[in-house]
Amino acid sequence: MKLNRVLSFLLLFPIMATAWAANDYIQYVNPWIGTGGHGHVFLGANVPWGYVQLGPTENTRGWDWCSGYHISDSVLIGFGHQHLSGTGIGDLGDFAFLPVARSGQRDIIFSHGAETVTPGYYAISLHDPNVFVELTATKRCGFHRYTYSPTTPVCRLAIDLKQGIGWDSMTKAGLEQVDATTLKGYRMSKGWAVDQRDYFYVRFSKPVTMTALDSARWEFTFSNGNEPLLVKVGLSAVSEDNARLNLEKEIPGWDFNGCVAQARQQWNDELSKIQIETPDANARTIFYTAMYHTMTAPSVFNDVNGDYRGADGKIHKGDFQNYTTFSLWDTYRSAHPLMTLIHPDMLSDIGETLINICRQQGKLPVWHLMGCETDCMVGNPGVIVLGDLVLKGKVKDPKAAFEAMKKSCMLDERGMDLLKQYGYLPYDKNQSIETVSKTLEYAIADDAVARVAKMLGYNADYKYFYNRSKSYRKLFDSKLQFMRGRSADGKFREPFNPFHAAHEQDDYTEGNAWQYTWLVPQDPHGLVSLFGSEASFVNKLDSLFFVEGDMGAEASPDISGLIGQYAQGNEPSHHVIYFYDYVGQPWKAAKLLRRTFSEMYRNDPDGLCGNEDVGAMSAWYVLSSMGLYQVEPASGKYVFGTPLFDKATLNVGNGRTFTIKATNNSDKNMYVQRVLLNGKNYTRSYINYNDITRGGTLEFVMGAKPSKFGSAKKDRP
């Protein structure tokens, strides 16, 4: 078995050596980061934005197995073709293969030391049966190579269509052997995605004999010979014929190593869009792994012929790239602002996808998975993402986008009717659940609508949504200086404990009053005004980072990565440190950001302080470690923090680059002393999107002591 593994690796090595010789960035990626703790990341083989995530699946043993894999486990039940990454709910795991030593075998004990993982490639040595497994992928296809021990007389490979992850439950499945080397079939399931449809087309490199084991599980036997078994799998959400077309287009031959090389090249192409310079090897690994994590989703959701399954369940044909897996409540805060900087070629298609989803289901997506609306989480995050794209000039039809945004914000569902009636969601009128969070999130979305309306000259709409975007004011208790639940008659909920949190049982979504009082990223100065003075605001903000209190036994596990009551492990807190820039004290942000970098992001399996959340957690690090972050979700305003690297060069498209330099940078020299833009003195503590995308050089001059940079009111964001 060792010999087989060595030979297989040697076949692959020339590919790797060639890639590493020419600006290889995948060498800096550690796919194990986030596979422990509560990271919930996918481990396996995929390409950027791929429909297929091919990798190992373990039994679902609890919350930390949402991706189907956790490093604490060592029981393998299959190699599934689709996985989620970083979510708080489990689904997918569809269409799993498992080499077996005997009929009826359901699982295999394995060692993590026998796994090899790099972007686009996964391998493992198994011992029962004795087989070396290698996996790679294209956007819509999986490619397997199984090298069995020469002493294995009859080789076996099982296919399981019933098996899934977390909430997933198969409703219907079928498998047909077309000829000795070809299969086709389908799998329907209900879970987080209420109506998922997967069609597949399979080709083997040698003849196989098919035996049914039960209603949704089959075994295939074949002669060992001197060659490994290669298996190509095309997937589609539309039809078996389209799965075949995807396979024929993306993997026309049997060159497994060539497919690995293509996957690696795709990853290198994407990872190279930000080139950093730093003497800190750990920070480099954390950075490029974070970039890698931001590109698992959104996932391509159309076939090579343009067909896709719409949110209405019907088959559509488009002249754009359709996407799915939108964890928008998480990603509108960091992942999408990052995408607008380094993936400009995707933005028009993202916008078109969102608009079409609205046309097909009657509203913009909230959390979209495999073409299905899950309505997971609160607010109207799809409105925010689309609004940001419109304001940045990345949507083909801004008027159509606005109509989709307006329509989504006027529906009498998910508490919107109460918002229109009372100006906030009263806790005694909406099942007493999460009304503070819902009101605050709706206000952020309303701000996005107002900004787009203003840009388009729709004055009446602008005034209406601008006023609604101020609804957060009605939940602010000026005496206690907290956002609090309020009844229909205007009374704040009693009793009140700002530390207490009860998951899906109180006024806050995955948080408490200490964390949600700051959820006004769209209007920081408006929030400051509620405190009566900047001094009062700063005093409260300072307190956030050292106060401690018991959140109670029913608190959400998402409330993690705590510094005082600041929760880096959950996205609603991610902008809060940058509020110091808005009150002229960016030096306070710098110290807290450096602490967050070092404590909350590490180069080990438990290296994330919370769920990856489909790229959001990592996107925060990518942006913040370069020294900027988009606080106001639909504004194009990137606020300065503290750059971690000596130099970062962003490929912003159209042949342009934007370079961020940090002169005199070190662990102690964390404070910005002054800034130069294209060699000229620059006094503002933020930069606009258009200034970044036109290219140039932003230089931070760093020092060991706080400075007055960014303190003047005219220079604040």
Secondary structure, 3 states (H helix, E strand, C coil): CHHHHHHHHHHHHHHHHHHHHCCCCHHHCCCCCCCCCCCCCCCCECCCCCCCCEEEEECCCCHHHCCCCCCCCCEEEEEECCCCCCCCCCCCCCCEEEEECCCCCCCEECCHHHEEEECCEEEEEEECCEEEEEEEECCCEEEEEEEECCCCCEEEEEEECCCCCCCCEEEEEEEEEEECCEEEEEEEEECCCCCEEEEEEEEECCCCEEEEEECCEEEEEEECCCCCEEEEEEEECCCHHHHHHHHHHHCCCCCHHHHHHHHHHHHHHHHCCEEEECCCHHHHHHHHHHHHHCCCCCEECCCCCCEEECCCCCEEECCCCCEECEEHHHHCCCHHHHHHHHCHHHHHHHHHHHHHHHHHHCCCCCEEECCEECCCCCCCHHHHHHHHHHHCCCCCCHHHHHHHHHHHCCCCCCCHHHHHHHCCCCCCCCCCCCHHHHHHHHHHHHHHHHHHHHHHCCHHHHHHHHHHCCHHHHHEECCCCEECCECCCCCECCCCCCCCCCCCCCCCCCCCHHHHCCCCCCCHHHHHHHCCCHHHHHHHHHHHCCCCCCCCCCCCCCCCCEECCEECCCHHHCCHHHHHHHCCCHHHHHHHHHHHHHHHECCCCCCECCCCCCCHHHHHHHHHHHCEEECCCCCCEEEECCCCCCEEEEEEECCEEEEEEEECCCCCCCEEEEEEECCEEECCCEEEHHHHHCCEEEEEEEECCCCCCCCCHHHCC
